[in-house]
């Protein structure tokens, strides 16, 4: 467990935070890379769509990590 202020974070929540920060940075970089003058979709809309996909990927990652940690803890007992 890692203590940040009064909060104690285990591996799963801490890794989810790190994964979301990395995916969020990648989503913004991809939005700038995808933006073209000939596309009718403005840049903020592309950023919002990419951030939504990053949030969804983080949610799925978190579910799998929590289940994996729970399975490992049950196998230890």
GROMACS elastic network, one bead per residue, 0.5 to 0.9 nm:
[ bonds ]
;  ai    aj funct       b0    kb
    1     8     6  0.61834   500
    1     9     6  0.54890   500
    1    11     6  0.68688   500
    2     7     6  0.82519   500
    2     8     6  0.55923   500
    2     9     6  0.51939   500
    2    10     6  0.63126   500
    2    11     6  0.81869   500
    2    14     6  0.82581   500
    3     6     6  0.68280   500
    3     7     6  0.56630   500
    3     9     6  0.62263   500
    3    10     6  0.88031   500
    4     7     6  0.52645   500
    4     8     6  0.62957   500
    4     9     6  0.75545   500
    5     8     6  0.79934   500
    9    12     6  0.79530   500
    9    13     6  0.61020   500
    9    14     6  0.60005   500
   10    13     6  0.58988   500
   10    14     6  0.61945   500
   10    15     6  0.85184   500
   11    14     6  0.53188   500
   11    15     6  0.59105   500
   11    16     6  0.84799   500
   11    65     6  0.89767   500
   11    69     6  0.89166   500
   12    15     6  0.52361   500
   12    16     6  0.61131   500
   12    17     6  0.87196   500
   12    62     6  0.67885   500
   12    65     6  0.61391   500
   12    66     6  0.61868   500
   12    69     6  0.79044   500
   13    16     6  0.50238   500
   13    17     6  0.62838   500
   13    18     6  0.87554   500
   13    62     6  0.75738   500
   13    66     6  0.87081   500
   14    17     6  0.51799   500
   14    18     6  0.63892   500
   14    19     6  0.86651   500
   15    18     6  0.50638   500
   15    19     6  0.60129   500
   15    20     6  0.85053   500
   15    62     6  0.82569   500
   15    65     6  0.88745   500
   16    19     6  0.50431   500
   16    20     6  0.60444   500
   16    21     6  0.85724   500
   16    58     6  0.63932   500
   16    59     6  0.80761   500
   16    61     6  0.73638   500
   16    62     6  0.59338   500
   16    65     6  0.87273   500
   17    20     6  0.52155   500
   17    21     6  0.62412   500
   17    22     6  0.87092   500
   17    58     6  0.84709   500
   18    21     6  0.52060   500
   18    22     6  0.62527   500
   18    23     6  0.85722   500
   19    22     6  0.52227   500
   19    23     6  0.60153   500
   19    24     6  0.83696   500
   19    54     6  0.89729   500
   19    58     6  0.65546   500
   19    61     6  0.85114   500
   20    23     6  0.50676   500
   20    24     6  0.57951   500
   20    25     6  0.84940   500
   20    54     6  0.67531   500
   20    55     6  0.67613   500
   20    57     6  0.83753   500
   20    58     6  0.57737   500
   20    59     6  0.89783   500
   21    24     6  0.50773   500
   21    25     6  0.62667   500
   21    26     6  0.86449   500
   22    25     6  0.52708   500
   22    26     6  0.62537   500
   22    27     6  0.86097   500
   23    27     6  0.59657   500
   23    28     6  0.86928   500
   23    51     6  0.80475   500
   23    53     6  0.89839   500
   23    54     6  0.54929   500
   23    55     6  0.81376   500
   23    57     6  0.84440   500
   23    58     6  0.80355   500
   24    28     6  0.63814   500
   24    29     6  0.86489   500
   24    50     6  0.80855   500
   24    51     6  0.60308   500
   24    54     6  0.60792   500
   24    55     6  0.79925   500
   25    28     6  0.53476   500
   25    29     6  0.62552   500
   25    30     6  0.85861   500
   25    51     6  0.89894   500
   26    29     6  0.50509   500
   26    30     6  0.59654   500
   26    31     6  0.84892   500
   26    50     6  0.88131   500
   26    54     6  0.86062   500
   27    30     6  0.50770   500
   27    31     6  0.61082   500
   27    32     6  0.87482   500
   27    47     6  0.67954   500
   27    48     6  0.88895   500
   27    49     6  0.87437   500
   27    50     6  0.51283   500
   27    51     6  0.58453   500
   27    53     6  0.82597   500
   27    54     6  0.68030   500
   28    31     6  0.50189   500
   28    32     6  0.63901   500
   28    33     6  0.86274   500
   28    46     6  0.86373   500
   28    47     6  0.57996   500
   28    48     6  0.88526   500
   28    50     6  0.72286   500
   28    51     6  0.74964   500
   29    32     6  0.52745   500
   29    33     6  0.62564   500
   29    34     6  0.86684   500
   29    47     6  0.88585   500
   30    34     6  0.59400   500
   30    35     6  0.85333   500
   30    46     6  0.89489   500
   30    47     6  0.82845   500
   30    50     6  0.78584   500
   31    34     6  0.50304   500
   31    35     6  0.60695   500
   31    43     6  0.68573   500
   31    44     6  0.84728   500
   31    46     6  0.56625   500
   31    47     6  0.53819   500
   31    48     6  0.89584   500
   31    49     6  0.88798   500
   31    50     6  0.69619   500
   32    35     6  0.53739   500
   32    36     6  0.86723   500
   32    43     6  0.72639   500
   32    46     6  0.85127   500
   32    47     6  0.81146   500
   33    36     6  0.81611   500
   34    43     6  0.86773   500
   34    46     6  0.80605   500
   35    38     6  0.87386   500
   35    39     6  0.72971   500
   35    41     6  0.81532   500
   35    42     6  0.75956   500
   35    43     6  0.61017   500
   35    46     6  0.76474   500
   36    39     6  0.54632   500
   36    40     6  0.85978   500
   36    41     6  0.87540   500
   36    42     6  0.88886   500
   36    43     6  0.87617   500
   37    40     6  0.77530   500
   37    42     6  0.88681   500
   38    41     6  0.89204   500
   39    42     6  0.76808   500
   41    44     6  0.84961   500
   41    45     6  0.66132   500
   41    46     6  0.70506   500
   42    45     6  0.56154   500
   42    46     6  0.66826   500
   43    46     6  0.51259   500
   43    47     6  0.62375   500
   43    48     6  0.87106   500
   44    47     6  0.50259   500
   44    48     6  0.61800   500
   44    49     6  0.86603   500
   45    48     6  0.51048   500
   45    49     6  0.62175   500
   45    50     6  0.86037   500
   46    49     6  0.51636   500
   46    50     6  0.61475   500
   46    51     6  0.85345   500
   47    50     6  0.51415   500
   47    51     6  0.60068   500
   47    52     6  0.85141   500
   48    51     6  0.50790   500
   48    52     6  0.61167   500
   48    53     6  0.86883   500
   49    52     6  0.51215   500
   49    53     6  0.63959   500
   49    54     6  0.87461   500
   50    53     6  0.50911   500
   50    54     6  0.62235   500
   50    55     6  0.86562   500
   51    55     6  0.61165   500
   51    56     6  0.85510   500
   52    55     6  0.50571   500
   52    56     6  0.61607   500
   52    57     6  0.85819   500
   53    56     6  0.50201   500
   53    57     6  0.60839   500
   53    58     6  0.85136   500
   54    57     6  0.51041   500
   54    58     6  0.61197   500
   54    59     6  0.86037   500
   55    58     6  0.50468   500
   55    59     6  0.61659   500
   55    60     6  0.87237   500
   56    59     6  0.50398   500
   56    60     6  0.62859   500
   56    61     6  0.85470   500
   57    60     6  0.51944   500
   57    61     6  0.60701   500
   57    62     6  0.85337   500
   58    62     6  0.60049   500
   58    63     6  0.86026   500
   59    62     6  0.50760   500
   59    63     6  0.62709   500
   59    64     6  0.87610   500
   60    63     6  0.51727   500
   60    64     6  0.63614   500
   60    65     6  0.86619   500
   61    64     6  0.52594   500
   61    65     6  0.61081   500
   61    66     6  0.85814   500
   62    65     6  0.50846   500
   62    66     6  0.60114   500
   62    67     6  0.84893   500
   63    66     6  0.52904   500
   63    67     6  0.62042   500
   63    68     6  0.85738   500
   64    67     6  0.51760   500
   64    68     6  0.60390   500
   64    69     6  0.85926   500
   65    68     6  0.50203   500
   65    69     6  0.61064   500
   65    70     6  0.85075   500
   66    69     6  0.51858   500
   66    70     6  0.61215   500
   66    71     6  0.86172   500
   67    70     6  0.50261   500
   67    71     6  0.61035   500
   67    72     6  0.85589   500
   68    71     6  0.51162   500
   68    72     6  0.61442   500
   68    73     6  0.85860   500
   69    72     6  0.50643   500
   69    73     6  0.61220   500
   69    74     6  0.86335   500
   70    73     6  0.50917   500
   70    74     6  0.62180   500
   70    75     6  0.86575   500
   71    74     6  0.51164   500
   71    75     6  0.61734   500
   71    76     6  0.86830   500
   72    75     6  0.51252   500
   72    76     6  0.62890   500
   73    76     6  0.51948   500
   73    77     6  0.67437   500
   74    77     6  0.54300   500
